[in-house]
Amino acid sequence: MLIRELDASDDTAIVEALYEDAADYWNLDRPQHTPAEVADEFFTDAPPNCDPPQSHRLGLFLSDHLAGVAELSFGFPRPGDAYLGLMIFATWARGQGHGATLLRHIEHLARSRGCHEIFLGVLSSNPKGRAFWMREGFTDTGISRISAETGNNLHRLCKAL
């Protein structure tokens, strides 16, 4: 297993392929977007008040195949906070403990930046994802919003680091 930073010029095609495999997630979140569109956004998007070049775009590789990706930004919802904007896995890599492994790496990166909390959003239509985050020590902040795009409710969760 290898976790490394991903680069748009070298890795967009493999991120797109992973997104094609993870269509079940994208159908929950952004059904009208293609894997190519969301793969491009993976390398440029960031939460409000975050500097995209300061974000981590991570890939978890198993036997030289991209198994999962994550995006970690800094400065949202408050300065000094970390925000995990995305963490998804290919269908063939799920349920094997790789999510917890990648999360430990993400938490280490956040702590090394001096962050004391990490936040994320989980869709109400993703109960398996929510259960994972709760098992990993995240709690509901009570903040949520409805996506104008899908009507999904996005709940903000938080974990102390």
C-alpha positions as a Markdown table, in Angstrom:
| # | Residue | x | y | z |
|---|---|---|---|---|
| 1 | Met | 0.0 | 0.0 | 0.0 |
| 2 | Leu | 1.2 | 3.5 | -0.9 |
| 3 | Ile | -0.4 | 6.9 | -0.1 |
| 4 | Arg | 0.9 | 9.8 | -2.1 |
| 5 | Glu | 0.0 | 13.3 | -3.3 |
| 6 | Leu | -1.7 | 13.3 | -6.7 |
| 7 | Asp | -0.9 | 15.7 | -9.5 |
| 8 | Ala | -3.4 | 17.0 | -12.1 |
| 9 | Ser | -0.9 | 16.7 | -14.9 |
| 10 | Asp | 0.0 | 13.1 | -14.2 |
| 11 | Asp | -3.0 | 11.6 | -12.3 |
| 12 | Thr | -6.3 | 13.0 | -13.7 |
| 13 | Ala | -6.9 | 10.0 | -15.9 |
| 14 | Ile | -6.6 | 7.5 | -13.0 |
| 15 | Val | -8.8 | 9.7 | -10.8 |
| 16 | Glu | -11.4 | 9.8 | -13.5 |
| 17 | Ala | -11.2 | 5.9 | -13.8 |
| 18 | Leu | -11.7 | 5.6 | -10.0 |
| 19 | Tyr | -14.7 | 8.0 | -10.2 |
| 20 | Glu | -16.2 | 5.9 | -13.0 |
| 21 | Asp | -15.9 | 2.8 | -10.7 |
| 22 | Ala | -17.4 | 4.8 | -7.8 |
| 23 | Ala | -20.5 | 5.9 | -9.8 |
| 24 | Asp | -22.7 | 4.8 | -6.9 |
| 25 | Tyr | -21.3 | 7.7 | -4.8 |
| 26 | Trp | -21.5 | 10.3 | -7.6 |
| 27 | Asn | -25.1 | 9.3 | -8.3 |
| 28 | Leu | -25.9 | 10.3 | -4.7 |
| 29 | Asp | -24.0 | 13.5 | -4.8 |
| 30 | Arg | -23.9 | 14.9 | -8.4 |
| 31 | Pro | -25.8 | 12.6 | -10.8 |
| 32 | Gln | -25.7 | 15.1 | -13.7 |
| 33 | His | -21.9 | 15.4 | -13.7 |
| 34 | Thr | -19.5 | 13.1 | -15.6 |
| 35 | Pro | -16.5 | 11.4 | -14.0 |
| 36 | Ala | -14.3 | 13.6 | -16.1 |
| 37 | Glu | -15.9 | 16.8 | -14.7 |
| 38 | Val | -15.6 | 15.8 | -11.1 |
| 39 | Ala | -12.0 | 14.4 | -11.6 |
| 40 | Asp | -11.0 | 17.9 | -12.9 |
| 41 | Glu | -12.6 | 19.5 | -9.9 |
| 42 | Phe | -10.8 | 17.2 | -7.5 |
| 43 | Phe | -7.6 | 19.1 | -8.3 |
| 44 | Thr | -9.0 | 22.6 | -8.2 |
| 45 | Asp | -11.9 | 22.8 | -5.8 |
| 46 | Ala | -11.7 | 23.8 | -2.1 |
| 47 | Pro | -14.0 | 24.9 | 0.6 |
| 48 | Pro | -14.6 | 28.7 | 1.3 |
| 49 | Asn | -11.5 | 30.5 | 2.6 |
| 50 | Cys | -9.2 | 27.6 | 1.7 |
| 51 | Asp | -6.2 | 28.0 | -0.6 |
| 52 | Pro | -6.4 | 25.1 | -3.2 |
| 53 | Pro | -2.6 | 24.9 | -3.7 |
| 54 | Gln | -2.3 | 24.3 | 0.1 |
| 55 | Ser | -4.7 | 21.4 | 0.0 |
| 56 | His | -3.6 | 17.8 | -0.1 |
| 57 | Arg | -4.9 | 15.6 | -3.0 |
| 58 | Leu | -4.2 | 12.1 | -1.9 |
| 59 | Gly | -4.3 | 8.8 | -3.6 |
| 60 | Leu | -4.1 | 5.4 | -1.9 |
| 61 | Phe | -2.6 | 2.7 | -4.2 |
| 62 | Leu | -2.8 | -1.0 | -3.9 |
| 63 | Ser | -0.6 | -3.0 | -6.2 |
| 64 | Asp | 0.0 | 0.1 | -8.4 |
| 65 | His | -3.8 | 0.7 | -8.8 |
| 66 | Leu | -5.5 | 3.8 | -7.4 |
| 67 | Ala | -7.9 | 2.4 | -4.8 |
| 68 | Gly | -9.1 | 5.6 | -3.2 |
| 69 | Val | -8.7 | 9.4 | -3.1 |
| 70 | Ala | -9.1 | 12.1 | -0.5 |
| 71 | Glu | -8.9 | 15.9 | -0.5 |
| 72 | Leu | -7.8 | 17.7 | 2.7 |
| 73 | Ser | -8.0 | 21.5 | 3.0 |
| 74 | Phe | -7.1 | 24.0 | 5.7 |
| 75 | Gly | -9.0 | 27.0 | 7.0 |
| 76 | Phe | -12.7 | 25.9 | 6.9 |
| 77 | Pro | -15.0 | 26.4 | 8.7 |
| 78 | Arg | -12.6 | 28.5 | 10.7 |
| 79 | Pro | -8.9 | 29.4 | 10.4 |
| 80 | Gly | -6.9 | 26.7 | 12.0 |
| 81 | Asp | -9.4 | 23.9 | 11.1 |
| 82 | Ala | -9.0 | 21.1 | 8.7 |
| 83 | Tyr | -11.7 | 20.0 | 6.3 |
| 84 | Leu | -11.9 | 16.6 | 4.6 |
| 85 | Gly | -13.8 | 17.5 | 1.4 |
| 86 | Leu | -13.8 | 14.0 | 0.0 |
| 87 | Met | -12.7 | 10.5 | 0.6 |
| 88 | Ile | -14.0 | 7.7 | -1.7 |
| 89 | Phe | -12.8 | 4.3 | -2.8 |
| 90 | Ala | -13.2 | 2.1 | -5.8 |
| 91 | Thr | -15.9 | -0.5 | -5.3 |
| 92 | Trp | -13.2 | -3.3 | -5.4 |
| 93 | Ala | -11.3 | -1.6 | -2.5 |
| 94 | Arg | -14.1 | -1.1 | -0.1 |
| 95 | Gly | -14.7 | -2.9 | 3.2 |
| 96 | Gln | -11.1 | -3.9 | 3.7 |
| 97 | Gly | -10.0 | -1.3 | 6.2 |
| 98 | His | -8.4 | 1.1 | 3.7 |
| 99 | Gly | -10.7 | 4.0 | 4.8 |
| 100 | Ala | -9.4 | 3.9 | 8.4 |
| 101 | Thr | -5.8 | 3.7 | 7.1 |
| 102 | Leu | -6.2 | 6.7 | 4.8 |
| 103 | Leu | -8.0 | 8.6 | 7.6 |
| 104 | Arg | -5.0 | 8.1 | 10.0 |
| 105 | His | -2.7 | 9.6 | 7.3 |
| 106 | Ile | -5.1 | 12.5 | 6.9 |
| 107 | Glu | -5.3 | 13.1 | 10.6 |
| 108 | His | -1.5 | 13.1 | 10.8 |
| 109 | Leu | -1.3 | 15.7 | 8.0 |
| 110 | Ala | -3.9 | 17.9 | 9.9 |
| 111 | Arg | -2.1 | 17.6 | 13.2 |
| 112 | Ser | 1.2 | 18.5 | 11.5 |
| 113 | Arg | -0.4 | 21.8 | 10.3 |
| 114 | Gly | -1.4 | 22.5 | 13.9 |
| 115 | Cys | -5.1 | 21.7 | 13.4 |
| 116 | His | -7.1 | 20.6 | 16.5 |
| 117 | Glu | -10.3 | 19.6 | 14.7 |
| 118 | Ile | -11.2 | 18.1 | 11.4 |
| 119 | Phe | -14.5 | 18.6 | 9.7 |
| 120 | Leu | -16.4 | 16.9 | 6.9 |
| 121 | Gly | -19.8 | 16.7 | 5.3 |
| 122 | Val | -21.8 | 13.5 | 4.9 |
| 123 | Leu | -24.9 | 13.1 | 2.8 |
| 124 | Ser | -28.1 | 11.9 | 4.5 |
| 125 | Ser | -28.5 | 9.5 | 1.5 |
| 126 | Asn | -25.2 | 7.8 | 2.5 |
| 127 | Pro | -25.9 | 5.9 | 5.7 |
| 128 | Lys | -22.9 | 3.6 | 5.3 |
| 129 | Gly | -20.6 | 6.6 | 5.0 |
| 130 | Arg | -22.1 | 8.2 | 8.1 |
| 131 | Ala | -21.7 | 5.0 | 10.1 |
| 132 | Phe | -18.0 | 4.8 | 9.1 |
| 133 | Trp | -17.4 | 8.4 | 10.2 |
| 134 | Met | -19.2 | 7.9 | 13.5 |
| 135 | Arg | -17.2 | 4.7 | 14.2 |
| 136 | Glu | -14.0 | 6.7 | 13.5 |
| 137 | Gly | -14.9 | 9.2 | 16.2 |
| 138 | Phe | -16.7 | 12.0 | 14.3 |
| 139 | Thr | -19.8 | 13.6 | 15.9 |
| 140 | Asp | -22.6 | 15.6 | 14.4 |
| 141 | Thr | -22.2 | 19.4 | 14.8 |
| 142 | Gly | -25.9 | 20.1 | 14.2 |
| 143 | Ile | -25.0 | 22.1 | 11.1 |
| 144 | Ser | -26.5 | 20.9 | 7.8 |
| 145 | Arg | -27.6 | 22.3 | 4.5 |
| 146 | Ile | -29.8 | 21.1 | 1.6 |
| 147 | Ser | -28.0 | 20.7 | -1.8 |
| 148 | Ala | -29.7 | 22.9 | -4.4 |
| 149 | Glu | -28.4 | 20.4 | -7.0 |
| 150 | Thr | -29.8 | 17.1 | -5.6 |
| 151 | Gly | -32.0 | 18.0 | -2.6 |
| 152 | Asn | -29.7 | 15.9 | -0.4 |
| 153 | Asn | -29.1 | 17.0 | 3.1 |
| 154 | Leu | -25.4 | 17.4 | 3.9 |
| 155 | His | -24.5 | 17.1 | 7.6 |
| 156 | Arg | -21.3 | 18.6 | 9.0 |
| 157 | Leu | -19.4 | 16.2 | 11.3 |
| 158 | Cys | -16.3 | 17.0 | 13.5 |
| 159 | Lys | -13.6 | 15.1 | 15.2 |
| 160 | Ala | -11.1 | 16.5 | 17.7 |
| 161 | Leu | -7.5 | 15.6 | 16.8 |
